[in-house]
Amino acid sequence: MTIREMCDAYDVTPRTLRFYEAKELLFPIREGQKRLFTKRDRARLTLILRGKKFGFSLEEIRQLLDLYTEEDKGKAQMCETLTAYHEKLAGMEAQKQALTTVMTDLENEIAFVEGQIAGLTRGG
């Protein structure tokens, strides 16, 4: 695929693709100024975008991508990715719980202040 086809297919900018290439996450074939992205690049871009969506850093994504080998058909990569997914989900669950606690405290504070204002309005 050309860079334009990749941009259209994956809803990314040419700058994004060049950035991922500079970070050695994608390895398009260069024909002069033209970049041609292979099936492997497309698979890697899918995983990069998924990793970014889940909150992984580019370095974390690179480490997972680099685990792929033809010999094990990607099994080591998948196992390590599964572990990373579980860890990420556990971290998100902890953040969710902390946020829920803070939101409950804020709701209680709102109710308290609203009660104080209502008391001042009735008494004033």
N, C-alpha and C positions, 0 to 999 in steps of 0.2 A: 504494500500500500504506500501511496505517497503521503507526505506530511498533511496535505489538505484532506485526503481521504481519512487519515487517522483522526484529524481534528473533528471532522464531521461525524465519524462513527463513535467517537468516545467523548464528544462534547468537551474538548480541551483546546487550548490555544497552541499555535506553533511555538510560542515562547515556552510553554510548559513542556512540550516534547523536547525542545532543544535543551532545556534545563535538566530534564531527566537523562538525556544523552550525556551532558557534561558531567553529571553525577555518576555516570557509568551504571545506570539502571536499565537503559535501553541501548541497543547496539545496531542501529540501522546501517544498511549497506550504503556507502557513499558512491555516487556516480557524479563526479564533478561537484556541483553545488546541490545536486538532488539527493534527497534521503529516501531510501526505500525500506519500509518496515516489514519485517518477516512475521511469520506466524508466531515465532517465539517472542518477538517484540510485542505483538498484540496480546499474547497470554500474560507477559510480564506487566504490560500497562494495565490490564484488567486487575491483576493482583496489587499493583501499586495503588490504583484508585480505591480499591476495596480497603487496603490497609490504611490509607489516609482517612477514609470515611470512618473507620473504627478507631482512629486516634493514634495510630502507630507513627513513629518518626520515620523519616526516609532511611536513616541508618538501620533501624529495626527491620524495615521492609527489605533493605539490601541484604541483610544477614539471612533472612528467610529465603529470599530469591536465590542467593548463592548456594543454598543447600541442595538445589535440584541437580540430580544426575540422571542420565538415561539408564544407567545400570540398575538402579532400584526403582525406576519409573516414578521418581519423585516421592517415594514413601518417607524418606527421612525428612524431606521438606514438609510434607503433610503432617507428620507426627509433631515436628517442632512448631508448626503453625497452629496445630490444635492446642498445644500447651500454651502458646502465646495468647491464643483466643481465650482460653479459660482464665489466664491471669488477667487479661484486659477486662473481661467481664466481671471478675471478682472486684477489681479496682473500681469499675463503674458502679457496681452494686454498693460499695462502700461510699462512694461519692453521692449516690442517690439517697442513701440513708442519712448522710450528713446534711444534704440539702433538704430532705423532708423534715428533719429536726429543726433546722433554721427557719423553714417556712412556717412550721407550727408555732415556734416562738414569736415570729413576726405577726402571725394572725392573732395570737394572744395579746401582743402589744397593741395592735390596731384596735382590738375590742376594748382594751383598757383605756386607751386615749379617747376613743369614741364615747365610752362611758363617762369619762372625765368632762368632755365637752358637753355631753347631754346634761350632766349634773350642773354645770355652770350656767347652761341655758335655762334650766328650770329654776335654779336658785337666784339667777341674776336679773 
